[in-house]
Each structure stands twice: as C-alpha cells, then as structure tokens.
C-alpha cells in the first residue's frame, strides 16, 4: 500500500489550494499500535517509482514536507492519521493506493475518512475513488453523521448529512439526504413502498460488505451505485446549515 499525506504541494500550481497544512505527519495504525510514521517523504527512489506505478500525481520537490509511506500489509483493518506539527491546522489530502503488482492475493475492500464537515461545498468532506478495468462496478457510499453520536458516542457529530457523487467532469450523478429514502430523501406518502425497498437494499448491502447497519430513521445518508470505469468524487456536507464531525465511506460491493 502507498499512503500519502499531501499538504505543501496542494498549495502549488496546478492545485493552488488556500490554507494548506504546512507540515503534515502521516501515521499508520493497526488497532492502537503504530506501525509506521513519516513527516517528510524525502524523495526516495522507491516512493517515486510507486507514485508512477499507481498513477499518483508527482511530488516534484523531493525536499517538500509532504508525507508518504510504502508498506506491505497483511489482511486486516488499518487507520491512517494525518496531523499537523505543534497543533497546526490546514487542508491536507490523504491518499491510499493499492501498489501491488500482478494479481494480488488480497485487495483493498473499502476506505473511510472522518473529519469536520461544514454546511457548504467549501466545507465538504471529499473522497475520490477510481474504478479500473473494462466493466462496471457496484459501490456503496455513505455519509455517516448522526449515527457517529448515537452508536459510537462521537462528540460534535454532524446531525444530518447529505452525500453527492460526481464524475470526473464535475457532473453530479446522484445524491441522497436520508439513507432510508430514495434520491434526495424527500418524503411523500406514495413513496412508502420505495422507502422500504431502499432500506432493505442499504441494509443488505451493509451486511454484505461488513459495514455496520445505520439505524432506521437516522439522518445519515447513503447511495448504492453501479458505475462504469472512471474517476469519481463523493462529497459529504451538512444539511440545514449544520456542521460537525462526519464519516465518508466507500465500499466495493462484491
């Protein structure tokens, strides 16, 4: 696996992101055990080769403070943390790439990221993902908000989320604001049967992928989509001018 925490490079052309995290530190955990950490990628030949192999954009300054790790990992669940030095804050990009060559015995099954979310697009929690190959693939995308508080005791959990998916041209493909209701979650009496089908689909897909079930009636958001190969972006924002901590999740549905 190739992991990157990009901060300073985001502030340069062609990205020109304002307010980047100047000195990101990337730490990889399995459970509570720290496996590896990096706070300056160093321009090593192995990392440069991995960037090229997976198609990641190059970090041209070998002495930049961006962080990167190349790790061989056994099957399991892992967490990558991106933090700033001395409590610094800013915008950073956390990337995970499957850097295996040939036909791997294990594959990346899902990714999730937790962060502070705002009510407008500038405050969105953004997750990009790529479907490779020649055939369409089914994914489940969730914006977990209220359930972070009710199920997991997360303080400052976002009360109500909405999730939207965009293609590489920036066109919105689908959106949802209440996971148990189709589309944007607009409630109409004649849609009760559709709502029941929708709940069953999300619950069955959650069971199939190993995701925890969202409580019925919660204001979390979710989509199940079959998408052709390409690059996509999922954005989670708060509804009703809400802000708080949310989780964006992307699962491959097999």
Secondary structure, DSSP 8 states (H G I E B T S, - for coil): -EEEEE-GGGGSTTT--SSB-TTEEEEEEETTEEEEEES--TT-HHHHHHHHHHT------TTSS-EEEE----SS--EEEEEEGGG---B-EEEEE----SS-SS---EEEEEEEE-SSGGG-EEEEEEE-SSS-EEEEEEEE-HHHHHTT--TTB-SSEEEEEEETTS-EEEEESSTTSSTT----GGGHHHHHHHHHHHHHHHHHHT-----TT---EEEEEEE-SEEEEEEEEESTT--EEEEEEEEE--
